[in-house]
Amino acid sequence: MKPQSLLSEIVLLSERLADLLDREVEALRSGGPKAIAALQEEKAALVGAYEAQLAEFGRQRAGGAAPAAGRDAAVAAARRLDGAAARNARALEAARDVSRRLMDMIVRAATGQQAQARGYGCTAGAVRPLPAGRREAVSIALDQRL
């Protein structure tokens, strides 16, 4: 494939990958883990194709300048992809932090609730907590929004 054709393909792949990363950010914001999972296969395929085309373009150029025609489009597509990747990374980091804090809160609530005494005994003293193997289940409700 000629360098000009490779450059056009790289621009197209950059745009498609940027669009997909933006869709993934929206899925993270709307709390759709199934939608995110569905995007992973397409993302892996696009990333693989993008890397292969970049490598081939680099081999063909071999230190020479990129063709003038299409260079501006390639630079714009690369900048858009960079921005989409940065937004995606921030959204994934935020989702991970939310999940971590949520799990920490659940663990603290469950262990704190189970360690409390349950009522009073026949001598009006507080009943000791149940041993670990006999503790009751803890009910929780989760808000799935980020």
C-alpha positions in Angstrom: 0.0 0.0 0.0 1.3 3.5 -0.9 2.2 5.9 1.9 -0.7 8.2 0.9 -3.1 5.3 1.2 -1.7 4.2 4.5 -2.0 7.7 5.8 -5.6 7.9 4.8 -6.2 4.5 6.5 -4.5 5.8 9.6 -6.7 8.9 9.7 -9.8 6.7 9.3 -8.8 4.3 12.0 -7.9 7.3 14.3 -11.4 8.7 13.8 -13.1 5.4 14.4 -11.0 4.8 17.6 -11.7 8.3 18.9 -15.5 7.8 18.3 -15.3 4.4 20.1 -13.4 5.9 23.1 -16.0 8.6 23.4 -18.8 6.0 23.3 -17.1 4.1 26.1 -16.9 7.3 28.2 -20.7 7.8 27.7 -21.3 4.2 28.7 -19.3 4.7 31.8 -21.2 7.8 32.7 -24.6 6.1 32.1 -23.6 3.1 34.2 -23.8 0.6 31.4 -21.2 -2.2 32.0 -22.8 -4.4 29.3 -22.3 -1.6 26.8 -18.7 -1.2 27.8 -18.1 -4.9 27.5 -19.6 -4.9 24.0 -17.1 -2.2 22.9 -14.0 -4.1 24.1 -13.8 -6.5 21.1 -14.2 -3.6 18.6 -11.7 -1.5 20.5 -9.1 -4.3 20.5 -9.5 -4.8 16.7 -9.2 -1.1 16.0 -6.2 -0.7 18.2 -4.5 -3.6 16.5 -5.2 -2.3 13.0 -4.1 1.2 14.0 -0.8 -0.1 15.4 -0.2 -2.2 12.3 -0.9 0.6 9.9 1.4 3.0 11.9 4.2 0.4 11.9 3.8 -0.1 8.1 3.7 3.6 7.5 6.9 4.0 9.5 8.6 1.3 7.6 7.7 2.7 4.2 8.7 6.3 5.2 12.0 5.1 6.5 13.0 8.6 7.8 11.4 10.5 4.9 8.7 13.2 5.4 5.1 12.2 5.3 3.2 13.0 2.1 2.1 16.6 2.1 -1.4 15.6 1.0 -3.3 14.3 4.0 -0.7 15.4 6.6 -3.0 18.1 8.1 -5.8 15.5 8.3 -3.5 13.0 10.0 -2.3 15.6 12.5 -5.9 16.6 13.3 -7.0 13.0 13.7 -4.0 12.3 15.9 -4.9 15.2 18.2 -8.5 14.1 18.3 -7.5 10.6 19.2 -5.1 11.9 21.9 -8.0 13.9 23.4 -10.4 11.0 23.3 -7.8 8.7 24.9 -7.2 11.3 27.7 -11.0 11.6 28.4 -11.3 7.8 28.3 -8.4 7.4 30.8 -9.9 9.9 33.2 -13.4 8.3 33.0 -11.9 4.8 33.6 -9.9 6.1 36.6 -13.0 7.8 38.0 -15.0 4.6 37.6 -12.2 2.6 39.3 -12.0 5.0 42.2 -15.8 5.0 42.7 -15.8 1.2 42.7 -12.9 1.1 45.2 -14.6 3.6 47.5 -17.9 1.7 47.2 -16.3 -1.6 48.1 -14.5 0.0 51.1 -17.8 1.5 52.3 -19.6 -1.9 52.0 -16.9 -3.7 53.9 -16.8 -1.1 56.7 -20.6 -1.1 56.9 -20.8 -4.9 57.0 -18.1 -5.4 59.5 -19.3 -2.5 61.7 -22.9 -3.6 61.7 -22.1 -7.2 62.5 -19.8 -6.3 65.4 -22.5 -4.4 67.2 -24.4 -6.1 70.1 -27.9 -7.4 69.4 -30.2 -6.3 72.2 -30.2 -7.1 75.9 -29.9 -10.4 77.8 -32.0 -11.6 80.7 -29.9 -9.7 83.2 -30.4 -6.4 81.3 -26.8 -6.5 80.1 -25.9 -6.1 76.4 -25.8 -9.4 74.5 -22.3 -10.0 73.0 -22.0 -10.1 69.2 -22.4 -13.4 67.5 -19.3 -15.3 66.5 -18.1 -14.8 63.0 -19.6 -18.0 61.7 -23.1 -17.2 63.0 -23.5 -13.5 62.0 -26.5 -12.4 60.0 -26.4 -11.3 56.3 -26.3 -7.5 55.7 -28.7 -6.0 53.3 -27.4 -3.1 51.1 -28.7 -1.1 48.2 -26.5 0.5 45.5 -27.0 3.5 43.3 -25.4 2.6 40.0 -24.7 6.1 38.8 -21.1 7.5 38.7 
